[in-house]
């Protein structure tokens, strides 16, 4: 079971990292438009629409990636004090009652929405229109990846309820862990305290 869970994590990570390049494209596009507008006096009407679509694609596809890393914001005031099995019971309830119905609705409605847009070859409303229907297919794509990742998270909850511990997740970019950093450079708390005393003594002698 664990290899399957990690495989879905890798798929969500792949989707998220692929569309993360939209941030680079956004930076280049905005920089070029600013130069073109103010240095060359040649603004482009389609650039704003392209910026919105790129940002929307980045935002929509980041959901499953963030969920696979357990990175979504939650109220940890009480949750963090619960045992893993209790956490899993709460998570499972919330996934079934709120998450899954909402994501199923998003995927279904998004597919219909994108299909209607394709049928009329929808374009943006600007002097230089861009095709809008390819972008709208990002909605069902994001819904499908979130739905798949949500099913994996439900399985993780069930395993945690059974075993009393959360299954492992794939590692990726994480915030700095101070304790791990200390271990890597072989620094002890006593060494840091001794260094602090030396610094304080030097400041006091000035």
ChimeraX commands (.cxc) that place a marker at each C-alpha (Angstrom):
marker #1 position 0.00,0.00,0.00 radius 0.5
marker #1 position 2.78,2.44,0.92 radius 0.5
marker #1 position 4.38,2.38,-2.60 radius 0.5
marker #1 position 0.99,3.26,-4.11 radius 0.5
marker #1 position 0.53,6.18,-1.71 radius 0.5
marker #1 position 4.00,7.50,-2.49 radius 0.5
marker #1 position 3.39,7.08,-6.23 radius 0.5
marker #1 position 0.34,9.35,-6.02 radius 0.5
marker #1 position 2.42,11.80,-3.96 radius 0.5
marker #1 position 5.03,11.83,-6.72 radius 0.5
marker #1 position 2.33,12.42,-9.35 radius 0.5
marker #1 position 0.91,15.38,-7.41 radius 0.5
marker #1 position 4.45,16.70,-6.93 radius 0.5
marker #1 position 5.13,16.36,-10.66 radius 0.5
marker #1 position 1.98,18.33,-11.55 radius 0.5
marker #1 position 2.77,21.01,-8.98 radius 0.5
marker #1 position 6.40,21.41,-10.01 radius 0.5
marker #1 position 5.54,21.43,-13.71 radius 0.5
marker #1 position 3.07,24.28,-13.32 radius 0.5
marker #1 position 5.43,26.03,-10.90 radius 0.5
marker #1 position 7.28,27.17,-14.02 radius 0.5
marker #1 position 4.33,29.51,-14.52 radius 0.5
marker #1 position 5.98,31.69,-11.85 radius 0.5
marker #1 position 9.08,32.03,-14.04 radius 0.5
marker #1 position 6.97,32.77,-17.11 radius 0.5
marker #1 position 5.01,35.36,-15.13 radius 0.5
marker #1 position 8.21,37.08,-14.02 radius 0.5
marker #1 position 9.59,37.20,-17.56 radius 0.5
marker #1 position 6.27,38.32,-19.06 radius 0.5
marker #1 position 5.73,41.12,-16.54 radius 0.5
marker #1 position 9.33,42.32,-16.85 radius 0.5
marker #1 position 9.11,42.36,-20.62 radius 0.5
marker #1 position 5.76,44.19,-20.58 radius 0.5
marker #1 position 7.05,46.84,-18.17 radius 0.5
marker #1 position 10.05,47.44,-20.44 radius 0.5
marker #1 position 7.88,47.47,-23.54 radius 0.5
marker #1 position 5.32,49.81,-22.00 radius 0.5
marker #1 position 7.62,52.39,-20.42 radius 0.5
marker #1 position 10.81,52.16,-22.45 radius 0.5
marker #1 position 9.39,51.46,-25.91 radius 0.5
marker #1 position 5.93,52.98,-25.37 radius 0.5
marker #1 position 4.36,49.82,-26.84 radius 0.5
marker #1 position 1.90,48.24,-24.35 radius 0.5
marker #1 position 0.11,45.01,-25.24 radius 0.5
marker #1 position -3.56,44.49,-24.45 radius 0.5
marker #1 position -3.28,40.69,-24.17 radius 0.5
marker #1 position -0.56,40.63,-21.49 radius 0.5
marker #1 position -2.90,41.22,-18.54 radius 0.5
marker #1 position -5.10,38.30,-19.61 radius 0.5
marker #1 position -2.04,36.08,-20.00 radius 0.5
marker #1 position -0.85,37.06,-16.52 radius 0.5
marker #1 position -4.21,36.15,-14.99 radius 0.5
marker #1 position -4.29,32.79,-16.76 radius 0.5
marker #1 position -0.72,31.91,-15.73 radius 0.5
marker #1 position -1.37,32.85,-12.12 radius 0.5
marker #1 position -4.65,30.95,-12.13 radius 0.5
marker #1 position -2.95,27.82,-13.48 radius 0.5
marker #1 position -0.22,28.11,-10.85 radius 0.5
marker #1 position -2.73,28.59,-8.05 radius 0.5
marker #1 position -5.10,25.80,-9.10 radius 0.5
marker #1 position -2.46,23.11,-9.62 radius 0.5
marker #1 position -0.65,23.86,-6.36 radius 0.5
marker #1 position -3.49,22.38,-4.29 radius 0.5
marker #1 position -2.73,18.68,-4.74 radius 0.5
marker #1 position 1.02,19.28,-4.40 radius 0.5
marker #1 position 0.53,21.12,-1.11 radius 0.5
marker #1 position -1.85,18.45,0.15 radius 0.5
marker #1 position 0.66,15.72,-0.66 radius 0.5
marker #1 position 3.21,17.52,1.55 radius 0.5
marker #1 position 0.65,18.11,4.32 radius 0.5
marker #1 position 1.29,21.82,3.86 radius 0.5
marker #1 position -2.19,23.31,3.94 radius 0.5
marker #1 position -2.96,25.67,6.82 radius 0.5
marker #1 position -4.90,24.15,9.70 radius 0.5
marker #1 position -5.84,25.27,13.20 radius 0.5
marker #1 position -3.10,23.62,15.26 radius 0.5
marker #1 position -4.14,25.18,18.58 radius 0.5
marker #1 position -5.70,21.89,19.72 radius 0.5
marker #1 position -4.95,19.56,16.80 radius 0.5
marker #1 position -1.22,19.46,17.53 radius 0.5
marker #1 position -1.85,18.13,21.06 radius 0.5
marker #1 position -3.94,15.18,19.85 radius 0.5
marker #1 position -2.54,11.70,19.45 radius 0.5
marker #1 position -2.02,10.59,15.82 radius 0.5
marker #1 position -5.05,8.29,15.98 radius 0.5
marker #1 position -7.28,11.13,17.19 radius 0.5
marker #1 position -5.88,13.43,14.50 radius 0.5
marker #1 position -6.63,10.81,11.87 radius 0.5
marker #1 position -10.24,10.44,13.08 radius 0.5
marker #1 position -10.80,14.19,12.79 radius 0.5
marker #1 position -9.10,14.34,9.38 radius 0.5
marker #1 position -11.08,11.38,8.05 radius 0.5
marker #1 position -14.35,12.96,9.14 radius 0.5
marker #1 position -13.47,16.29,7.53 radius 0.5
marker #1 position -12.29,14.65,4.30 radius 0.5
marker #1 position -15.52,12.68,3.93 radius 0.5
marker #1 position -17.96,15.41,4.98 radius 0.5
marker #1 position -16.37,18.52,3.43 radius 0.5
marker #1 position -13.39,17.81,1.19 radius 0.5
marker #1 position -14.61,15.01,-1.09 radius 0.5
marker #1 position -18.06,16.46,-1.92 radius 0.5
marker #1 position -16.52,19.85,-2.70 radius 0.5
marker #1 position -13.77,18.46,-4.92 radius 0.5
marker #1 position -16.16,16.14,-6.77 radius 0.5
marker #1 position -18.41,19.13,-7.45 radius 0.5
marker #1 position -15.41,21.21,-8.57 radius 0.5
marker #1 position -14.23,18.50,-10.98 radius 0.5
marker #1 position -17.68,17.83,-12.44 radius 0.5
marker #1 position -18.64,21.49,-12.82 radius 0.5
marker #1 position -15.18,22.38,-14.13 radius 0.5
marker #1 position -15.39,19.73,-16.84 radius 0.5
marker #1 position -18.80,21.01,-18.00 radius 0.5
marker #1 position -17.56,24.61,-17.78 radius 0.5
marker #1 position -14.49,23.83,-19.89 radius 0.5
marker #1 position -16.51,21.84,-22.42 radius 0.5
marker #1 position -18.93,24.71,-22.94 radius 0.5
marker #1 position -15.99,27.07,-23.38 radius 0.5
marker #1 position -14.44,24.78,-26.00 radius 0.5
marker #1 position -17.74,24.48,-27.88 radius 0.5
marker #1 position -17.88,28.23,-28.52 radius 0.5
marker #1 position -14.09,28.66,-28.81 radius 0.5
marker #1 position -14.25,31.22,-25.99 radius 0.5
marker #1 position -11.77,34.10,-26.04 radius 0.5
marker #1 position -10.79,36.85,-23.63 radius 0.5
marker #1 position -12.47,40.25,-23.86 radius 0.5
marker #1 position -9.65,42.54,-24.99 radius 0.5
marker #1 position -8.39,44.33,-28.06 radius 0.5
marker #1 position -6.07,41.38,-28.70 radius 0.5
marker #1 position -8.10,38.36,-27.52 radius 0.5
marker #1 position -6.49,35.12,-26.37 radius 0.5
marker #1 position -8.13,31.67,-26.51 radius 0.5
marker #1 position -9.64,31.03,-23.08 radius 0.5
marker #1 position -10.90,27.45,-23.39 radius 0.5
marker #1 position -7.48,25.73,-22.97 radius 0.5
marker #1 position -7.00,27.51,-19.65 radius 0.5
marker #1 position -10.42,26.43,-18.39 radius 0.5
marker #1 position -9.39,22.78,-18.67 radius 0.5
marker #1 position -6.99,23.49,-15.80 radius 0.5
marker #1 position -10.05,23.44,-13.51 radius 0.5
marker #1 position -10.97,19.76,-14.03 radius 0.5
marker #1 position -7.26,18.84,-14.11 radius 0.5
marker #1 position -6.77,20.44,-10.70 radius 0.5
marker #1 position -9.95,18.78,-9.46 radius 0.5
marker #1 position -8.83,15.32,-10.59 radius 0.5
marker #1 position -5.39,15.65,-8.98 radius 0.5
marker #1 position -6.95,16.94,-5.76 radius 0.5
marker #1 position -9.50,14.12,-5.80 radius 0.5
marker #1 position -6.78,11.51,-6.28 radius 0.5
marker #1 position -4.61,13.01,-3.56 radius 0.5
marker #1 position -7.63,13.28,-1.26 radius 0.5
marker #1 position -8.32,9.55,-1.65 radius 0.5
marker #1 position -4.70,8.87,-0.69 radius 0.5
marker #1 position -5.07,11.06,2.38 radius 0.5
marker #1 position -8.20,9.15,3.39 radius 0.5
marker #1 position -6.25,5.89,3.12 radius 0.5
marker #1 position -3.51,7.45,5.27 radius 0.5
marker #1 position -6.11,8.33,7.90 radius 0.5
marker #1 position -7.44,4.77,7.93 radius 0.5
marker #1 position -3.91,3.36,8.26 radius 0.5
marker #1 position -3.14,5.78,11.09 radius 0.5
marker #1 position -6.33,4.81,12.93 radius 0.5
marker #1 position -5.35,1.16,12.55 radius 0.5
marker #1 position -1.63,1.48,13.40 radius 0.5
marker #1 position -1.60,4.51,15.71 radius 0.5
marker #1 position 1.05,6.33,13.64 radius 0.5
marker #1 position 1.00,8.33,10.43 radius 0.5
marker #1 position 2.40,6.62,7.31 radius 0.5
marker #1 position 5.55,8.13,5.84 radius 0.5
marker #1 position 5.41,10.77,3.14 radius 0.5
marker #1 position 7.83,11.49,0.33 radius 0.5
marker #1 position 10.43,14.12,1.17 radius 0.5
marker #1 position 10.61,17.38,-0.72 radius 0.5
marker #1 position 11.50,21.00,-0.12 radius 0.5
marker #1 position 10.83,21.77,3.54 radius 0.5
marker #1 position 11.26,24.63,5.93 radius 0.5
marker #1 position 14.55,24.73,7.82 radius 0.5
marker #1 position 14.58,22.29,10.74 radius 0.5
marker #1 position 16.90,23.82,13.32 radius 0.5
marker #1 position 17.53,20.55,15.13 radius 0.5
marker #1 position 18.47,18.73,11.92 radius 0.5
marker #1 position 20.70,21.65,10.98 radius 0.5
marker #1 position 22.52,21.40,14.32 radius 0.5
marker #1 position 23.10,17.71,13.78 radius 0.5
marker #1 position 24.47,18.28,10.29 radius 0.5
marker #1 position 27.09,20.79,11.46 radius 0.5
marker #1 position 27.73,18.95,14.76 radius 0.5
marker #1 position 26.70,21.82,17.00 radius 0.5
marker #1 position 25.38,21.22,20.52 radius 0.5
marker #1 position 23.16,23.49,22.60 radius 0.5
marker #1 position 26.00,23.78,25.11 radius 0.5
marker #1 position 28.29,25.17,22.40 radius 0.5
marker #1 position 25.71,27.79,21.44 radius 0.5
marker #1 position 25.23,28.82,25.07 radius 0.5
marker #1 position 29.01,29.10,25.57 radius 0.5
marker #1 position 29.28,31.26,22.44 radius 0.5
marker #1 position 26.47,33.47,23.70 radius 0.5
marker #1 position 28.31,33.99,27.00 radius 0.5
marker #1 position 31.49,34.97,25.17 radius 0.5
marker #1 position 29.62,37.49,23.01 radius 0.5
marker #1 position 27.86,38.97,26.04 radius 0.5
marker #1 position 31.17,39.25,27.92 radius 0.5
marker #1 position 32.81,41.04,24.99 radius 0.5
marker #1 position 29.89,43.46,24.69 radius 0.5
marker #1 position 30.04,44.17,28.43 radius 0.5
marker #1 position 33.79,44.90,28.32 radius 0.5
marker #1 position 33.40,47.63,25.68 radius 0.5
marker link #1:1,2 radius 0.2
marker link #1:2,3 radius 0.2
marker link #1:3,4 radius 0.2
marker link #1:4,5 radius 0.2
marker link #1:5,6 radius 0.2
marker link #1:6,7 radius 0.2
marker link #1:7,8 radius 0.2
marker link #1:8,9 radius 0.2
marker link #1:9,10 radius 0.2
marker link #1:10,11 radius 0.2
marker link #1:11,12 radius 0.2
marker link #1:12,13 radius 0.2
marker link #1:13,14 radius 0.2
marker link #1:14,15 radius 0.2
marker link #1:15,16 radius 0.2
marker link #1:16,17 radius 0.2
marker link #1:17,18 radius 0.2
marker link #1:18,19 radius 0.2
marker link #1:19,20 radius 0.2
marker link #1:20,21 radius 0.2
marker link #1:21,22 radius 0.2
marker link #1:22,23 radius 0.2
marker link #1:23,24 radius 0.2
marker link #1:24,25 radius 0.2
marker link #1:25,26 radius 0.2
marker link #1:26,27 radius 0.2
marker link #1:27,28 radius 0.2
marker link #1:28,29 radius 0.2
marker link #1:29,30 radius 0.2
marker link #1:30,31 radius 0.2
marker link #1:31,32 radius 0.2
marker link #1:32,33 radius 0.2
marker link #1:33,34 radius 0.2
marker link #1:34,35 radius 0.2
marker link #1:35,36 radius 0.2
marker link #1:36,37 radius 0.2
marker link #1:37,38 radius 0.2
marker link #1:38,39 radius 0.2
marker link #1:39,40 radius 0.2
marker link #1:40,41 radius 0.2
marker link #1:41,42 radius 0.2
marker link #1:42,43 radius 0.2
marker link #1:43,44 radius 0.2
marker link #1:44,45 radius 0.2
marker link #1:45,46 radius 0.2
marker link #1:46,47 radius 0.2
marker link #1:47,48 radius 0.2
marker link #1:48,49 radius 0.2
marker link #1:49,50 radius 0.2
marker link #1:50,51 radius 0.2
marker link #1:51,52 radius 0.2
marker link #1:52,53 radius 0.2
marker link #1:53,54 radius 0.2
marker link #1:54,55 radius 0.2
marker link #1:55,56 radius 0.2
marker link #1:56,57 radius 0.2
marker link #1:57,58 radius 0.2
marker link #1:58,59 radius 0.2
marker link #1:59,60 radius 0.2
marker link #1:60,61 radius 0.2
marker link #1:61,62 radius 0.2
marker link #1:62,63 radius 0.2
marker link #1:63,64 radius 0.2
marker link #1:64,65 radius 0.2
marker link #1:65,66 radius 0.2
marker link #1:66,67 radius 0.2
marker link #1:67,68 radius 0.2
marker link #1:68,69 radius 0.2
marker link #1:69,70 radius 0.2
marker link #1:70,71 radius 0.2
marker link #1:71,72 radius 0.2
marker link #1:72,73 radius 0.2
marker link #1:73,74 radius 0.2
marker link #1:74,75 radius 0.2
marker link #1:75,76 radius 0.2
marker link #1:76,77 radius 0.2
marker link #1:77,78 radius 0.2
marker link #1:78,79 radius 0.2
marker link #1:79,80 radius 0.2
marker link #1:80,81 radius 0.2
marker link #1:81,82 radius 0.2
marker link #1:82,83 radius 0.2
marker link #1:83,84 radius 0.2
marker link #1:84,85 radius 0.2
marker link #1:85,86 radius 0.2
marker link #1:86,87 radius 0.2
marker link #1:87,88 radius 0.2
marker link #1:88,89 radius 0.2
marker link #1:89,90 radius 0.2
marker link #1:90,91 radius 0.2
marker link #1:91,92 radius 0.2
marker link #1:92,93 radius 0.2
marker link #1:93,94 radius 0.2
marker link #1:94,95 radius 0.2
marker link #1:95,96 radius 0.2
marker link #1:96,97 radius 0.2
marker link #1:97,98 radius 0.2
marker link #1:98,99 radius 0.2
marker link #1:99,100 radius 0.2
marker link #1:100,101 radius 0.2
marker link #1:101,102 radius 0.2
marker link #1:102,103 radius 0.2
marker link #1:103,104 radius 0.2
marker link #1:104,105 radius 0.2
marker link #1:105,106 radius 0.2
marker link #1:106,107 radius 0.2
marker link #1:107,108 radius 0.2
marker link #1:108,109 radius 0.2
marker link #1:109,110 radius 0.2
marker link #1:110,111 radius 0.2
marker link #1:111,112 radius 0.2
marker link #1:112,113 radius 0.2
marker link #1:113,114 radius 0.2
marker link #1:114,115 radius 0.2
marker link #1:115,116 radius 0.2
marker link #1:116,117 radius 0.2
marker link #1:117,118 radius 0.2
marker link #1:118,119 radius 0.2
marker link #1:119,120 radius 0.2
marker link #1:120,121 radius 0.2
marker link #1:121,122 radius 0.2
marker link #1:122,123 radius 0.2
marker link #1:123,124 radius 0.2
marker link #1:124,125 radius 0.2
marker link #1:125,126 radius 0.2
marker link #1:126,127 radius 0.2
marker link #1:127,128 radius 0.2
marker link #1:128,129 radius 0.2
marker link #1:129,130 radius 0.2
marker link #1:130,131 radius 0.2
marker link #1:131,132 radius 0.2
marker link #1:132,133 radius 0.2
marker link #1:133,134 radius 0.2
marker link #1:134,135 radius 0.2
marker link #1:135,136 radius 0.2
marker link #1:136,137 radius 0.2
marker link #1:137,138 radius 0.2
marker link #1:138,139 radius 0.2
marker link #1:139,140 radius 0.2
marker link #1:140,141 radius 0.2
marker link #1:141,142 radius 0.2
marker link #1:142,143 radius 0.2
marker link #1:143,144 radius 0.2
marker link #1:144,145 radius 0.2
marker link #1:145,146 radius 0.2
marker link #1:146,147 radius 0.2
marker link #1:147,148 radius 0.2
marker link #1:148,149 radius 0.2
marker link #1:149,150 radius 0.2
marker link #1:150,151 radius 0.2
marker link #1:151,152 radius 0.2
marker link #1:152,153 radius 0.2
marker link #1:153,154 radius 0.2
marker link #1:154,155 radius 0.2
marker link #1:155,156 radius 0.2
marker link #1:156,157 radius 0.2
marker link #1:157,158 radius 0.2
marker link #1:158,159 radius 0.2
marker link #1:159,160 radius 0.2
marker link #1:160,161 radius 0.2
marker link #1:161,162 radius 0.2
marker link #1:162,163 radius 0.2
marker link #1:163,164 radius 0.2
marker link #1:164,165 radius 0.2
marker link #1:165,166 radius 0.2
marker link #1:166,167 radius 0.2
marker link #1:167,168 radius 0.2
marker link #1:168,169 radius 0.2
marker link #1:169,170 radius 0.2
marker link #1:170,171 radius 0.2
marker link #1:171,172 radius 0.2
marker link #1:172,173 radius 0.2
marker link #1:173,174 radius 0.2
marker link #1:174,175 radius 0.2
marker link #1:175,176 radius 0.2
marker link #1:176,177 radius 0.2
marker link #1:177,178 radius 0.2
marker link #1:178,179 radius 0.2
marker link #1:179,180 radius 0.2
marker link #1:180,181 radius 0.2
marker link #1:181,182 radius 0.2
marker link #1:182,183 radius 0.2
marker link #1:183,184 radius 0.2
marker link #1:184,185 radius 0.2
marker link #1:185,186 radius 0.2
marker link #1:186,187 radius 0.2
marker link #1:187,188 radius 0.2
marker link #1:188,189 radius 0.2
marker link #1:189,190 radius 0.2
marker link #1:190,191 radius 0.2
marker link #1:191,192 radius 0.2
marker link #1:192,193 radius 0.2
marker link #1:193,194 radius 0.2
marker link #1:194,195 radius 0.2
marker link #1:195,196 radius 0.2
marker link #1:196,197 radius 0.2
marker link #1:197,198 radius 0.2
marker link #1:198,199 radius 0.2
marker link #1:199,200 radius 0.2
marker link #1:200,201 radius 0.2
marker link #1:201,202 radius 0.2
marker link #1:202,203 radius 0.2
marker link #1:203,204 radius 0.2
marker link #1:204,205 radius 0.2
marker link #1:205,206 radius 0.2
view
